Amino acid sequence: MSDSKKSIRWGYLPDEILTRIFTFLPIKSVIICTTVSKTWKSLIKNPTFISTHLHHSRNQNQNLFLLLSLSRNDKQVYTLHKEDDDPDFTEYTSFDSPAPALHLHNVVGTFNGLICLSYGLPNRAEEIFLWNPCVRKFLQLPYPDATVDTHGTSHTSFGFGFDPKTNDYKVVRILSIHGGYSDFVKSRLVVEVYSLFASEWRMLSLPPICAKIRIGRATFANGALHWIAFTNDDKQFVLVFDLGDEVFREILLPEFPGQVIWTGLSVYGNSIAGFRITVGIDEKVQINICVMKEYGVASSWTPFFTADFEFVGPTPRPIGFRRNGDAVFVLGKEKLVCWNPESKEFKDLRMIGDHDPFIDSYIESLVLLDKAANVAVTY
């Protein structure tokens, strides 16, 4: 049979069969298929197929990658590691920032192959992007309603996640508005939520119990975003925002003696973990990690890691977990190490993070591929 006849017969395969074949292909192969014909491209860019392909990837346990934000040759680089079958954490692939000229940026979060980035200093973080490096597309969100010009000096905390009830991606922006950083105690909070489906920002109200919020990114777990927050009397708790119901609630943190500072949260399996620092009168710093064994149940907080360090010199800073359960720390000049709970030992990952390294599970996807050129930018 000639090559021309083969191509003709292949081209006349029913759409249902083509779609099923595409579903089982890896991302790189699917992207190549979009260049074969207009018919194939149309099938692959269909939102239903994009959702089907993502669902298949999850069912095949292809969520095997860990994303890191690293400094490499003075550039922001994002690396993926297929760590489940590679204890040495070998790099699988990497992506450069989609907008290298805008170098003041931070990772807000990642889900379903989308990476949310914020650009600008903490008091002017108003440019926000959704980026899918696999399909080489990024989408700039419209500017929020609350800005430095409209509300004055502020510091910003972001969260990014997915609402499975509506298949919608949402960005939450909490502004601590004040006259200066020293006036943080007197700050007032403004909350804005962006819906990718609606393509607009909306303002929400925080519960009265929340007086302050720790600056930084939120942790997304169980369909909700989580921040370290403060009551009026400076008691720390976990502020939870359900992306489906768009309702705030609280989770109590375990209490410890001494001057306790909860520095952040992280995903831990299907739950969350909290990082804290206790400063002793002997000028020693105690680093602790507590994990919530049963999500939402405050009594299930359990110690995971405890170590004492001299107040002077580099102190390990926990930032998250590997899929195998190891805790990842930043040590010294942004050196990344991991700690194994069974061996009780640190291991050098031979990586140097940037000023705010980020780690999380990542799955390759086609999300954003269906967005029109005048909405999402192809680079």
LINFEN-V169337 format. One record per helix or strand of 3 or more residues. SS is the DSSP state (h for helix, s for strand). FROM is the first residue (numbers start at 1). LEN is the number of residues. If there is no record, write none. Layout:
SS & FROM & LEN
SS & FROM & LEN
This chain:
h & 3 & 9
h & 15 & 9
h & 27 & 7
h & 38 & 7
h & 47 & 13
s & 65 & 8
s & 75 & 8
h & 83 & 3
s & 91 & 6
s & 105 & 7
s & 114 & 6
h & 122 & 3
s & 127 & 6
s & 137 & 4
h & 148 & 4
s & 154 & 10
s & 168 & 10
h & 181 & 6
s & 188 & 8
s & 200 & 5
s & 219 & 3
s & 224 & 7
s & 236 & 7
s & 247 & 6
s & 259 & 10
s & 271 & 9
s & 284 & 9
h & 298 & 3
s & 301 & 10
s & 317 & 5
s & 327 & 5
s & 335 & 6
s & 345 & 9
s & 359 & 4
